[in-house]
């Protein structure tokens, strides 16, 4: 049997197939349902692979990621997504994750104002992404 040449491979784009798009939507919905369980009063916390709460300490990077994901889901019209995006955004803007004294965000709710140097740029990039997504 002859192997296909590169022009044959380029003519088949799995990303455009209807079965792949259905899988993407189903997988996205599954992940959104899974991570909804990460909601805690002050943002979103870490879940294990089995969906159980690892600990209930809200984390800025996870909260920001969830704002981004649920904002996109809200744009897609997924019920309940806007509420979860708003919860995370409120946590980032007005909750204990935000350093209202020195600016920026702490890594998690166990951080304190006495040690603001424990903040890192990586998580701030996610907070910026969350804000941009929420505006949309």
Secondary structure, DSSP 4 states (H G I P E B T S, - for coil): -PPPPHHHHHH--GGGSHHHHHHHHHHHHHHHHHHHTTEETTEE--B-TTS-BS----BHHHHHHHHHHHHHHHHTT-TTHHHHHHHHHHHHHHSTTB-TTTSSB-SBTT--GGGGGG--HHHHHHHHHHHHHHH-
